[in-house]
């Protein structure tokens, strides 16, 4: 779907409409001025009223030539007609031939939709939908996202990192288990904000209390942050100006969402939004395929595999099958893929064998890092 072409066509329509509206407003203003002038003259009883009205008519005919209005309107109508045809060509009103009739669990679908609203922070809409659709576990779906969005709201509206720091402190062990440095980044930003506010003494005390414990593993990063003390009143002009950039807040918000959803065992992106977007990307190909197959009097919906490739962007590509590189066996519910602390993935049975049934730490077959079974996390494909 070429959205850029549609946007360009719409921009042309918008530009024509603005030009037409601007020209029309100029003419209307001139007409009002001439009419007001004529009224003033008519109120003077010493002037010839017939002559005044005749002069007004001549002025109106001169100001508002019909041909000029017709030309502007014609150009606008032509642009609208082209845009309409492009929409009709791009978007199909009937997409039923591009999908198969599949039995779906209505309750599960409703939970996915409700979860999407809560994930996006649209709690009122989510509550309304959950009530109408009778989603039984709406409170369970809602509560974690309420906490997440309250943290994000504090960051966006009042530049308050307190709720975020409280959350990472509460979940410190889990976050560290997955190698997260979110807590450090939040403390760094808090330090920078204190420094920008001219609170150098408080910032130094804060750094000693909250940044120093990270020095062993993040020495270079900590040194860079401490160097900001030398540029107290001109941090934006320093070599470390990027640390005071507003983009730091945006990046931390995104990172917090990732970590928050990760601890919940969910994707940081809405599964519903990803599914709809991927479907929209693949829809033109499926519609074209359906038309070709229909012309050949063949039914593509009965095929087990599509006869043409359905190319999707990388963000919509997911592995549906996992094969353990050690046992060379396909993953299953009983033997799912497990993410090790180093980032490599093995099957659960491989990890149990390497760890002697969880009795000791084991070394990754692909890198020198060691880990334990407790540090491994199940992946869902």
Secondary structure, DSSP 8 states (H G I E B T S, - for coil): --HHHHHHHHHHHHHHHHHHHHHHHHHHHHHHHHHHHHHHHHTSTTS-HHHHHHHHHHHHHHH--HHHHHHHHHHHHHHHHHHHHHHHHHS-S--GGGS------HHHHHHHHHHHHHHTT-HHHHHHHHHHHT-TTHHHHHHHHHHHHHHHHHHHHH---HHHHHHHHHTHHHHHHTT--HHHHHHHHHHHHHHHTT-HHHHHHHHHHHTGGGTTTSHHHHHHHHHGGGGTT-GGGSTTGGGGSTHHHHHHHHHHHHHHHHHTTS-SS-HHHHHHHHHHHHHHHHHHHHHHHHHTT--GGG-SS-SS-----GGG---S--B-TTT--B--SSS-EEE-TTS-EEEHHHHHHHTTTTTS-EE-TTSS-EE-GGG-EE---
